[in-house]
């Protein structure tokens, strides 16, 4: 608002207080001191309607579930007497404290399994091929013909 309109604004909307030392407005029935003086924080609602606040989990009562509540931000009020109130949009929701699910304890670490050496099928000293020679064997073409079932004449051997 521009400065030239301030005198008009002051004449139109300001009122001189009845008591110059006390300029507060009177309290009405709609004012709730407990809610006004409470510690307020905003929290998100998870998919199954729990709220985490002050290292505790609060579950919203089924009767107070509303469209748009899942994943929404709610106002959590903690009053002087440590009671917790939850407000979504305007009305208060009924909540109750619940225990967190017990996490499974991790299994203790197992000792590493030592591999037991197997008895080797291979000879220890490399003597498994001792006495084996290909010099006295028939040629490969002869072996393949015998495998195919064809008779091989004896004179063809070398």
C-alpha positions as a Markdown table, in Angstrom:
| # | Residue | x | y | z |
|---|---|---|---|---|
| 1 | Unk | 0.0 | 0.0 | 0.0 |
| 2 | Unk | 1.4 | 3.3 | -0.9 |
| 3 | Unk | 2.2 | 5.9 | 1.7 |
| 4 | Unk | -0.4 | 8.4 | 0.5 |
| 5 | Unk | -3.3 | 6.1 | 1.6 |
| 6 | Unk | -2.1 | 5.6 | 5.2 |
| 7 | Unk | -4.0 | 8.5 | 6.7 |
| 8 | Unk | -7.2 | 7.3 | 5.0 |
| 9 | Unk | -6.6 | 3.8 | 6.3 |
| 10 | Unk | -5.9 | 5.0 | 9.9 |
| 11 | Unk | -9.1 | 7.1 | 9.9 |
| 12 | Unk | -11.2 | 4.3 | 8.6 |
| 13 | Unk | -9.9 | 1.2 | 10.4 |
| 14 | Unk | -8.2 | 2.2 | 13.7 |
| 15 | Unk | -9.9 | 2.5 | 17.0 |
| 16 | Unk | -8.7 | 4.3 | 20.1 |
| 17 | Unk | -8.4 | 1.7 | 23.0 |
| 18 | Unk | -10.7 | 2.1 | 25.9 |
| 19 | Unk | -7.8 | 1.7 | 28.3 |
| 20 | Unk | -4.5 | 3.1 | 27.0 |
| 21 | Unk | -2.5 | 0.7 | 29.3 |
| 22 | Unk | -4.2 | -2.5 | 28.1 |
| 23 | Unk | -4.8 | -2.7 | 24.4 |
| 24 | Unk | -5.5 | -6.5 | 24.2 |
| 25 | Unk | -8.7 | -7.9 | 22.8 |
| 26 | Unk | -10.9 | -9.9 | 25.1 |
| 27 | Unk | -10.8 | -13.7 | 25.0 |
| 28 | Unk | -13.7 | -15.4 | 23.4 |
| 29 | Unk | -15.0 | -18.9 | 23.9 |
| 30 | Unk | -13.4 | -20.0 | 20.6 |
| 31 | Unk | -9.9 | -19.3 | 22.0 |
| 32 | Unk | -8.3 | -22.4 | 23.5 |
| 33 | Unk | -5.3 | -21.4 | 25.7 |
| 34 | Unk | -4.0 | -25.0 | 25.8 |
| 35 | Unk | -3.8 | -25.1 | 22.0 |
| 36 | Unk | -2.4 | -21.6 | 21.7 |
| 37 | Unk | 0.4 | -22.2 | 24.2 |
| 38 | Unk | 1.3 | -25.8 | 23.0 |
| 39 | Unk | 4.4 | -26.8 | 21.2 |
| 40 | Unk | 3.5 | -27.3 | 17.5 |
| 41 | Unk | 5.2 | -29.3 | 14.8 |
| 42 | Unk | 4.2 | -30.6 | 11.5 |
| 43 | Unk | 4.5 | -34.3 | 10.7 |
| 44 | Unk | 3.8 | -36.5 | 7.7 |
| 45 | Unk | 1.3 | -39.3 | 7.7 |
| 46 | Unk | 2.6 | -42.6 | 6.4 |
| 47 | Unk | 0.6 | -45.1 | 4.2 |
| 48 | Unk | -0.9 | -47.1 | 7.1 |
| 49 | Unk | -1.7 | -43.8 | 9.1 |
| 50 | Unk | 1.0 | -43.6 | 11.7 |
| 51 | Unk | 2.7 | -40.4 | 12.8 |
| 52 | Unk | 6.2 | -40.3 | 14.4 |
| 53 | Unk | 6.7 | -37.6 | 17.0 |
| 54 | Unk | 9.2 | -37.3 | 19.9 |
| 55 | Unk | 10.6 | -40.8 | 19.2 |
| 56 | Unk | 7.1 | -42.4 | 19.6 |
| 57 | Unk | 4.6 | -43.7 | 17.1 |
| 58 | Unk | 1.0 | -42.5 | 17.2 |
| 59 | Unk | -1.7 | -44.3 | 15.2 |
| 60 | Unk | -4.7 | -42.4 | 13.9 |
| 61 | Unk | -8.0 | -44.0 | 14.9 |
| 62 | Unk | -9.9 | -45.7 | 12.1 |
| 63 | Unk | -13.0 | -43.6 | 12.8 |
| 64 | Unk | -11.1 | -40.4 | 12.0 |
| 65 | Unk | -9.6 | -41.5 | 8.6 |
| 66 | Unk | -10.4 | -39.0 | 5.9 |
| 67 | Unk | -9.7 | -38.7 | 2.2 |
| 68 | Unk | -6.4 | -37.0 | 1.6 |
| 69 | Unk | -5.0 | -37.9 | 5.0 |
| 70 | Unk | -2.6 | -40.6 | 3.7 |
| 71 | Unk | 0.7 | -38.9 | 2.9 |
| 72 | Unk | -0.6 | -35.5 | 4.1 |
| 73 | Unk | 1.0 | -33.1 | 6.6 |
| 74 | Unk | -0.7 | -32.9 | 10.0 |
| 75 | Unk | -0.2 | -30.5 | 12.9 |
| 76 | Unk | 1.0 | -32.2 | 16.1 |
| 77 | Unk | 0.4 | -30.2 | 19.3 |
| 78 | Unk | 2.0 | -31.1 | 22.6 |
| 79 | Unk | 0.4 | -29.4 | 25.5 |
| 80 | Unk | 2.0 | -28.6 | 28.9 |
| 81 | Unk | 0.6 | -31.7 | 30.5 |
| 82 | Unk | 2.4 | -33.8 | 27.7 |
| 83 | Unk | -0.8 | -34.8 | 26.0 |
| 84 | Unk | -0.4 | -35.0 | 22.2 |
| 85 | Unk | -3.2 | -33.7 | 19.9 |
| 86 | Unk | -3.2 | -34.1 | 16.1 |
| 87 | Unk | -5.0 | -31.8 | 13.8 |
| 88 | Unk | -5.7 | -32.3 | 10.1 |
| 89 | Unk | -7.1 | -29.3 | 8.3 |
| 90 | Unk | -9.3 | -28.0 | 11.2 |
| 91 | Unk | -10.7 | -30.9 | 13.3 |
| 92 | Unk | -8.7 | -32.8 | 15.8 |
| 93 | Unk | -8.0 | -36.5 | 15.2 |
| 94 | Unk | -8.0 | -39.2 | 17.8 |
| 95 | Unk | -4.6 | -40.9 | 18.1 |
| 96 | Unk | -3.2 | -43.6 | 20.4 |
| 97 | Unk | 0.4 | -44.4 | 21.1 |
| 98 | Unk | 1.6 | -47.7 | 19.8 |
| 99 | Unk | 4.8 | -49.8 | 20.1 |
| 100 | Unk | 7.1 | -49.9 | 17.2 |
| 101 | Unk | 7.4 | -53.3 | 15.5 |
| 102 | Unk | 10.3 | -55.3 | 16.9 |
| 103 | Unk | 13.1 | -55.5 | 14.3 |
| 104 | Unk | 14.6 | -58.9 | 13.9 |
| 105 | Unk | 17.9 | -59.2 | 15.6 |
| 106 | Unk | 20.8 | -59.7 | 13.2 |
| 107 | Unk | 22.2 | -63.2 | 13.2 |
| 108 | Unk | 25.6 | -63.5 | 14.8 |
| 109 | Unk | 28.4 | -63.7 | 12.4 |
| 110 | Unk | 29.4 | -67.2 | 11.6 |
| 111 | Unk | 32.9 | -68.4 | 11.6 |
| 112 | Unk | 34.3 | -68.8 | 8.1 |
| 113 | Unk | 34.0 | -72.3 | 6.9 |
| 114 | Unk | 37.4 | -73.9 | 6.3 |
| 115 | Unk | 37.7 | -75.8 | 3.1 |
| 116 | Unk | 38.8 | -79.4 | 3.6 |
| 117 | Unk | 41.2 | -80.4 | 0.9 |
| 118 | Unk | 39.8 | -83.2 | -1.2 |
| 119 | Unk | 41.7 | -86.3 | -2.1 |
| 120 | Unk | 43.0 | -85.5 | -5.6 |
| 121 | Unk | 42.2 | -87.9 | -8.4 |
| 122 | Unk | 45.4 | -86.8 | -10.1 |
| 123 | Unk | 48.6 | -88.7 | -9.2 |
| 124 | Unk | 50.8 | -86.8 | -6.9 |
| 125 | Unk | 54.1 | -87.1 | -8.8 |
| 126 | Unk | 52.8 | -86.9 | -12.4 |
| 127 | Unk | 53.3 | -90.6 | -13.1 |
| 128 | Unk | 49.8 | -91.1 | -14.4 |
| 129 | Unk | 50.9 | -91.0 | -18.1 |
| 130 | Unk | 53.9 | -93.3 | -17.5 |
| 131 | Unk | 54.1 | -96.0 | -20.1 |
| 132 | Unk | 51.6 | -94.3 | -22.5 |
| 133 | Unk | 52.7 | -93.9 | -26.0 |
| 134 | Unk | 50.9 | -93.0 | -29.2 |
| 135 | Unk | 53.6 | -94.5 | -31.4 |
| 136 | Unk | 52.0 | -98.0 | -31.5 |
| 137 | Unk | 48.4 | -96.7 | -32.1 |
| 138 | Unk | 46.6 | -96.9 | -35.4 |
| 139 | Unk | 46.1 | -93.6 | -37.4 |
| 140 | Unk | 43.1 | -91.4 | -36.7 |
| 141 | Unk | 41.4 | -92.2 | -40.0 |
| 142 | Unk | 41.3 | -95.8 | -39.2 |
| 143 | Unk | 39.9 | -95.3 | -35.8 |
| 144 | Unk | 37.1 | -93.1 | -37.2 |
| 145 | Unk | 36.2 | -95.7 | -39.9 |
| 146 | Unk | 36.0 | -98.4 | -37.2 |
| 147 | Unk | 33.7 | -96.1 | -35.1 |
| 148 | Unk | 31.5 | -95.6 | -38.2 |
| 149 | Unk | 31.1 | -99.3 | -38.6 |
| 150 | Unk | 33.1 | -99.7 | -41.9 |
| 151 | Unk | 35.4 | -102.6 | -42.1 |
| 152 | Unk | 39.0 | -101.6 | -42.6 |
| 153 | Unk | 41.3 | -104.1 | -44.4 |
| 154 | Unk | 44.3 | -105.3 | -42.4 |
| 155 | Unk | 46.9 | -104.5 | -45.1 |
| 156 | Unk | 46.1 | -100.8 | -44.9 |
| 157 | Unk | 47.7 | -100.6 | -41.5 |
| 158 | Unk | 51.1 | -99.2 | -41.2 |
